[in-house]
Amino acid sequence: MHADTIDPTATIWRDIADMMPIFAWIADDDGQLLWGNRRWHADVGDRLGRALWNCCHEGPGRDAVRRAWQDGVVTGTAFTLTLPLVTESLDRSVGFRVAPDGRGRWIAIACEEDSQRQAETAEAATRAELDVLTNAMPQMVWATRPDGHHDFYNAQWYRFTGMPDGSTDGAGWNGMFHPDDQDRAWARWRHSLATGDDYEIEYRLRHRSGAYRWVLGRALPVRDADGAIVRWIGTCTDIDSAKRAAEQNDILSRELSHRIKNIFAIISGLVRMSARRMPQVRDFADDLARRIAALGAAHDLARPHSDISRPLIGEATLHHVLRELLSPYAVEQWRIEGDDVPIDDRGATPVALIFHELATNAAKYGGLSLPDGRVEIATRLHGDALRIDWCESGGPAITGEPDATGFGTRLAALSIEQQLAGSIVRDWRPEGLAVRIDLGRSALVREQPLAIEA
């Protein structure tokens, strides 16, 4: 209310109203706002001299408020009024108890019980929607307080585990893990709680059948406007079938690789056996046997690997891997130059796959198929961008791009494009194939694991 319209005796009431945590305001018979308390100004803003309904949604909502105000004023007695308030910080309906002061003014105070009821109703509706959403998901969904106390699981969790509702609240969830995974999972969870880092881990979770199944656990923090964590929302996804299928594929891959390496060993043995009968070709036979052994090593490096079977290549570099792959071929026929970069088991397999394929094709059709043929590999580094150029020359003339590509070529391209997020371009020049590969240097090495206290 403006100073010239406020009775001095109302000063105390105004001061009290300013301290109230709920909305309070005064309007005239026409609904024009004369005064609002601090809470009103903080959440709704300075709207003095404007009609109350101008604080509300445009359209039918405003008309409804205007009619309700006019109907209430006509009675000359106290009435209730609901304002659907819309501001930058507020978007909800608030109920008010409005009473006349006998001087052509109306004093309104928010009905806190009504406001609380509406807020609780809205919260209940939101919670009901969330329950339907989480229970419809195929994943197990859980939530915790900021300190990590588990206080929510969706229906899928209880269907999977067969546990009674509420029995895994708090720290009870850890007892659901395989004994061999409990310490690791608990250590990872403590790390996320302490740092706010995303939580992700694979572990075995006890199924309602009593068996343990592999699941992928993930959780993200929910933060308030100040960045403080107020909740953790997580999921568990059953990956047991995929995990066991990958293990079976790895067993088959290793068995196949073992048999291929045995074939290389048998061929090498036959060459050396023949050389003992013909001493005059012993030097040639020894050189051939070494190349056969190198082919076996290159094959083992280039084949797809799992976490169990991947080779331990130590502190290797890209040039080191390339030299290993080209070692079966005459050293005078290939050259590697340029910037060298570190590589580990993450990058070695896809890199080995593509260059093993290139070298094999070059030996059959290209720059390594004739004695005067050559292969030059140049690596150039610019920041994190790595460019690798493979250029063949001196082989049979190329008349154009092949009409079809083999499985090995397609698989090698997928290794660069999908596994390493790079690109590969082939240029079928008359003098020989040229291949350009672009990728990030960081794609060749595995991310450093987080330091987690046990």
C-alpha positions in Angstrom: 0.0 0.0 0.0 1.2 3.4 -0.8 2.3 5.6 2.2 -0.6 8.1 1.7 -3.2 5.4 1.8 -1.9 3.5 4.9 -3.4 4.3 8.3 -0.7 4.8 10.8 -2.4 2.3 13.0 -1.7 -0.4 10.3 2.1 0.0 10.6 2.4 -2.8 13.2 0.3 -5.1 11.1 2.3 -4.3 8.0 5.6 -5.1 9.9 4.2 -8.4 11.1 3.0 -9.3 7.6 6.4 -8.5 6.2 7.9 -11.2 8.5 5.3 -13.8 7.5 6.6 -16.7 5.3 3.4 -16.7 3.3 1.9 -14.3 0.8 -0.1 -11.3 2.1 -1.5 -8.3 0.2 -4.1 -5.5 0.1 -6.3 -4.5 -2.8 -9.1 -2.1 -3.4 -12.7 -2.9 -4.5 -11.6 -2.9 -8.1 -8.9 -5.6 -7.5 -6.0 -3.1 -7.9 -3.1 -4.2 -5.7 -2.2 -1.5 -3.1 0.4 -3.4 -1.1 2.2 -6.7 -0.9 4.4 -8.1 1.8 8.1 -9.1 1.3 7.3 -12.6 0.4 4.9 -11.4 -2.3 7.5 -9.0 -3.7 10.2 -11.6 -3.6 8.2 -14.3 -5.5 5.7 -12.4 -7.5 7.3 -9.0 -8.0 6.3 -5.3 -7.7 2.8 -5.2 -9.3 1.3 -2.3 -7.3 -1.4 -0.5 -9.1 -2.2 -3.5 -11.3 -5.2 -5.8 -11.1 -4.7 -9.0 -9.3 -5.6 -11.1 -12.3 -2.7 -9.6 -14.3 -0.5 -11.8 -12.0 -2.2 -14.9 -13.4 -2.1 -17.0 -16.6 -3.4 -15.2 -19.7 -6.7 -16.4 -21.1 -9.6 -18.1 -19.3 -7.7 -18.2 -16.0 -7.6 -14.4 -15.7 -11.3 -14.1 -16.5 -12.1 -16.7 -13.8 -10.1 -14.7 -11.2 -11.8 -11.4 -12.2 -15.3 -13.0 -11.9 -14.4 -14.6 -8.6 -13.1 -11.3 -7.2 -16.2 -9.3 -8.3 -18.5 -12.0 -6.9 -16.7 -11.9 -3.6 -16.6 -8.1 -3.3 -20.3 -7.9 -3.9 -21.0 -10.0 -0.8 -19.1 -7.5 1.4 -17.9 -10.4 3.5 -14.8 -12.6 3.7 -14.3 -15.1 0.8 -11.7 -17.3 -0.7 -9.8 -16.6 -3.9 -7.4 -18.8 -5.9 -4.7 -17.1 -7.9 -2.8 -19.2 -10.6 0.4 -17.2 -10.2 3.0 -17.3 -13.0 6.4 -15.6 -12.6 10.0 -16.5 -13.4 10.3 -18.3 -10.0 6.7 -19.4 -9.5 4.1 -21.4 -11.4 1.4 -22.7 -9.2 -2.1 -21.9 -7.8 -2.2 -20.3 -4.3 -5.4 -20.0 -2.3 -6.1 -16.8 -0.3 -8.5 -15.9 2.5 -9.7 -12.4 1.6 -11.5 -10.1 4.2 -12.7 -6.5 4.1 -11.2 -3.9 6.4 -14.3 -1.6 6.4 -12.5 1.2 4.4 -12.9 -0.1 0.9 -9.9 -2.3 1.0 -9.5 -6.0 1.2 -6.7 -7.8 3.1 -5.6 -11.2 1.8 -3.4 -13.9 3.4 -2.5 -17.1 1.7 -4.2 -20.2 3.1 -1.0 -22.1 4.0 -3.0 -25.3 4.6 -4.5 -25.0 1.1 -1.2 -24.1 -0.5 0.5 -27.1 1.3 -2.3 -29.4 0.2 -1.9 -28.3 -3.4 1.8 -28.7 -3.2 1.4 -32.2 -1.7 -1.2 -33.1 -4.3 1.2 -32.0 -7.1 4.1 -33.9 -5.5 1.9 -37.0 -5.1 1.0 -36.8 -8.8 4.6 -36.4 -9.8 5.6 -39.3 -7.7 2.8 -41.4 -9.2 4.0 -40.6 -12.7 7.6 -41.4 -11.7 6.5 -44.8 -10.2 4.7 -45.7 -13.4 7.7 -44.7 -15.5 10.3 -46.5 -13.5 8.1 -49.6 -13.1 7.5 -49.8 -16.9 11.3 -49.8 -17.5 13.0 -53.1 -18.2 16.0 -52.0 -16.0 16.1 -52.1 -12.3 15.9 -48.5 -11.0 17.1 -47.3 -7.6 17.7 -44.0 -5.8 19.6 -42.9 -2.7 20.0 -39.9 -0.5 23.1 -37.7 -0.9 24.9 -39.9 1.7 24.3 -43.0 -0.4 21.5 -44.4 1.7 19.2 -46.5 -0.6 15.6 -45.5 -0.1 13.9 -46.4 -3.4 13.8 -49.4 -5.8 11.4 -50.0 -8.6 9.3 -53.1 -9.1 11.8 -54.6 -11.5 14.4 -54.8 -8.7 12.1 -56.8 -6.5 11.0 -59.0 -9.4 14.7 -59.7 -10.3 16.0 -60.3 -6.7 12.8 -61.8 -5.2 13.5 -59.8 -2.1 10.6 -58.4 0.1 9.9 -54.7 -0.3 12.2 -52.5 1.8 14.6 -55.4 2.7 17.5 -54.0 0.7 17.1 -50.3 1.9 20.2 -48.6 3.4 23.3 -50.7 3.0 21.4 -54.0 2.4 21.9 -53.7 -1.3 25.6 -54.7 -1.0 24.6 -58.2 0.4 22.9 -58.9 -3.0 26.3 -58.9 -4.8 28.5 -62.0 -5.3 30.9 -62.2 -2.4 33.8 -61.8 -4.8 32.3 -58.5 -6.1 31.2 -56.9 -2.8 34.4 -55.1 -1.9 35.0 -53.9 -5.4 31.5 -52.6 -5.8 31.5 -50.9 -2.4 34.8 -49.2 -3.0 33.6 -47.8 -6.4 30.4 -46.6 -4.7 32.3 -44.9 -1.9 34.5 -43.2 -4.5 31.5 -41.8 -6.3 29.9 -40.6 -3.1 33.1 -38.8 -2.1 33.9 -37.2 -5.5 30.5 -36.9 -7.2 31.9 -38.9 -10.2 29.5 -41.0 -12.2 29.1 -44.6 -10.9 29.6 -47.5 -13.4 30.6 -51.0 -12.7 29.8 -54.6 -13.8 29.1 -57.1 -11.0 27.2 -60.3 -10.3 23.8 -59.8 -8.6 21.9 -62.6 -6.9 18.8 -63.5 -8.9 15.6 -64.8 -7.3 16.5 -68.3 -8.5 19.6 -68.2 -6.2 22.0 -67.9 -9.2 24.2 -64.9 -9.7 23.8 -62.9 -13.0 26.0 -60.2 -14.4 24.5 -56.7 -14.4 25.8 -53.3 -15.4 25.3 -50.8 -12.6 25.2 -47.1 -13.4 24.3 -44.0 -11.3 24.3 -40.2 -11.8 24.1 -37.5 -9.2 21.1 -35.0 -9.1 22.3 -31.6 -8.2 20.5 -28.4 -7.0 21.0 -24.9 -8.3 24.1 -24.5 -6.1 25.7 -27.7 -7.5 25.2 -29.7 -4.3 24.1 -33.4 -4.7 20.6 -33.9 -3.5 19.9 -37.5 -4.9 21.6 -40.3 -6.7 19.6 -42.1 -9.5 20.8 -45.4 -10.7 20.0 -48.4 -12.9 21.0 -52.0 -13.1 20.8 -53.7 -16.5 20.9 -57.5 -16.9 23.9 -58.3 -19.2 24.4 -61.9 -18.2 23.4 -63.4 -21.6 25.6 -60.9 -23.5 28.4 -61.5 -21.1 28.3 -65.3 -21.4 27.9 -65.1 -25.2 31.0 -62.9 -25.3 32.9 -65.5 -23.2 31.9 -68.3 -25.6 32.9 -66.2 -28.6 36.3 -65.5 -26.9 36.8 -69.2 -26.2 36.0 -70.1 -29.9 38.3 -67.3 -31.1 41.2 -68.4 -29.0 40.7 -72.1 -30.0 40.7 -71.0 -33.7 43.7 -68.9 -33.2 45.5 -71.7 -31.5 44.8 -74.0 -34.4 46.0 -71.5 -37.0 49.2 -70.9 -35.0 49.7 -74.7 -34.9 49.4 -74.7 -38.7 52.1 -72.0 -38.9 54.3 -74.1 -36.6 53.8 -77.3 -38.7 54.6 -75.4 -41.9 57.8 -74.0 -40.3 58.7 -77.5 -39.1 58.3 -79.0 -42.6 60.5 -76.2 -44.1 63.3 -76.9 -41.6 62.9 -80.7 -42.1 63.3 -80.3 -45.8 66.3 -78.0 -45.4 68.1 -80.7 -43.4 67.9 -82.9 -46.5 69.1 -80.1 -48.8 71.9 -78.2 -47.0 72.3 -75.9 -50.0 69.0 -74.2 -49.3 69.4 -74.0 -45.5 69.8 -70.2 -45.4 66.7 -69.7 -47.5 64.8 -72.2 -45.4 65.8 -70.5 -42.1 64.7 -67.1 -43.5 61.4 -68.6 -44.7 60.8 -70.2 -41.3 61.4 -66.9 -39.5 58.9 -65.2 -41.8 56.3 -67.9 -41.2 56.8 -67.5 -37.4 56.4 -63.7 -37.9 53.2 -64.3 -39.7 51.9 -66.3 -36.7 52.8 -63.5 -34.3 51.2 -60.9 -36.6 48.1 -63.0 -36.8 47.9 -63.2 -33.0 48.2 -59.5 -32.7 45.6 -58.7 -35.3 42.8 -61.1 -34.3 40.0 -59.7 -32.2 40.7 -59.9 -28.4 38.8 -59.8 -25.2 39.9 -58.5 -21.8 41.2 -62.0 -21.1 43.0 -62.7 -24.4 44.4 -59.3 -25.4 48.2 -59.3 -25.7 50.4 -57.7 -23.2 52.3 -55.3 -25.4 53.8 -53.2 -22.6 54.9 -49.7 -23.3 54.6 -50.1 -27.1 54.4 -47.5 -29.8 52.5 -47.3 -33.1 55.7 -47.8 -35.0 56.6 -50.9 -32.9 53.2 -52.5 -33.8 53.6 -51.7 -37.5 57.1 -53.1 -37.6 55.8 -56.3 -36.0 53.1 -56.6 -38.6 55.4 -56.0 -41.5 58.3 -58.2 -40.2 57.2 -61.2 -42.3 58.1 -59.3 -45.5 61.4 -58.4 -46.9 62.8 -55.5 -44.9 64.0 -53.6 -48.0 60.4 -53.5 -49.3 58.8 -51.4 -46.5 59.7 -48.3 -44.6 58.0 -46.5 -41.6 58.8 -42.8 -40.8 57.3 -39.9 -39.0 55.9 -39.2 -35.6 55.6 -42.1 -33.2 52.9 -42.3 -30.5 52.2 -44.6 -27.6 49.7 -47.4 -28.1 48.3 -50.0 -25.7 46.0 -53.0 -26.0 43.0 -50.7 -26.6 44.4 -49.4 -29.9 46.6 -52.3 -30.9 43.9 -54.7 -32.0 42.0 -52.4 -34.4 45.3 -50.9 -35.7 46.8 -54.4 -36.2 43.6 -55.5 -37.9 43.6 -52.8 -40.6 47.4 -53.0 -41.3 47.4 -56.8 -41.3 44.7 -56.6 -43.9 46.6 -54.0 -46.0 49.9 -56.0 -45.8 48.2 -59.2 -46.8 46.5 -57.7 -49.8 49.7 -55.9 -50.8 51.5 -59.3 -50.7 48.9 -60.9 -52.9 48.1 -58.1 -55.3 50.1 -54.9 -54.6 53.4 -53.4 -53.6 54.7 -56.4 -51.8 53.8 -59.0 -54.5 56.8 -58.1 -56.7 60.5 -57.9 -55.8 60.7 -54.3 -56.8 57.5 -53.3 -55.0 57.5 -50.9 -52.0 55.3 -49.9 -49.1 55.9 -46.6 -47.3 54.1 -45.6 -44.1 54.2 -42.0 -42.9 52.7 -40.9 -39.6 52.1 -37.2 -38.8 50.9 -35.8 -35.5 49.2 -32.4 -35.1 47.9 -31.9 -31.6 45.7 -34.8 -30.9 45.1 -35.5 -34.6 47.1 -38.4 -36.0 47.3 -39.0 -39.8 48.7 -42.3 -41.2 49.5 -42.6 -44.9 50.1 -46.0 -46.5 51.5 -45.8 -50.0 52.3 -48.7 -52.3 54.4 -48.5 -55.5 56.2 -50.9 -57.8 53.5 -53.5 -57.9 51.1 -54.5 -60.7 49.4 -51.5 -62.3 46.0 -50.7 -60.9 43.2 -50.2 -63.5 40.6 -48.9 -61.0 38.8 -49.5 -57.8 37.6 -53.1 -57.3 33.9 -53.8 -58.0 33.5 -55.4 -54.6 35.2 -55.3 -51.3 36.0 -58.4 -49.2 35.0 -59.1 -45.6 38.5 -58.3 -44.3 38.4 -54.8 -45.9 35.0 -54.1 -44.4 36.0 -55.4 -41.0 39.2 -53.3 -41.0 37.2 -50.2 -41.9 34.8 -50.8 -39.0 37.8 -51.1 -36.7 38.9 -47.6 -37.6 35.6 -46.0 -37.8 33.7 -47.6 -34.9 36.4 -48.7 -32.4 38.7 -45.7 -32.9 36.2 -43.1 -34.1 38.4 -42.3 -37.1 38.2 -42.3 -40.8 39.8 -44.3 -43.6 40.0 -43.3 -47.3 41.4 -45.5 -50.2 42.8 -44.0 -53.4 43.3 -46.6 -56.1 46.2 -44.9 -58.0 47.6 -46.6 -61.2 51.1 -46.8 -59.4 49.7 -48.4 -56.3 47.1 -48.1 -53.5 47.2 -45.1 -51.2 45.3 -45.2 -47.9 44.8 -42.3 -45.5 43.7 -42.9 -41.9 42.8 -40.0 -39.6 42.1 -40.6 -35.9 42.8 -39.1 -32.5 46.0 -40.0 -30.8 44.1 -40.5 -27.5 42.0 -43.2 -29.2 45.1 -45.5 -29.2 45.4 -45.7 -25.4 43.1 -46.7 -22.7 41.9 -44.1 -20.2 43.8 -44.2 -17.0 41.7 -46.1 -14.3 40.5 -44.1 -11.3 42.4 -44.5 -8.1 40.0 -46.1 -5.7 40.7 -46.8 -2.1 39.9 -50.3 -1.1 
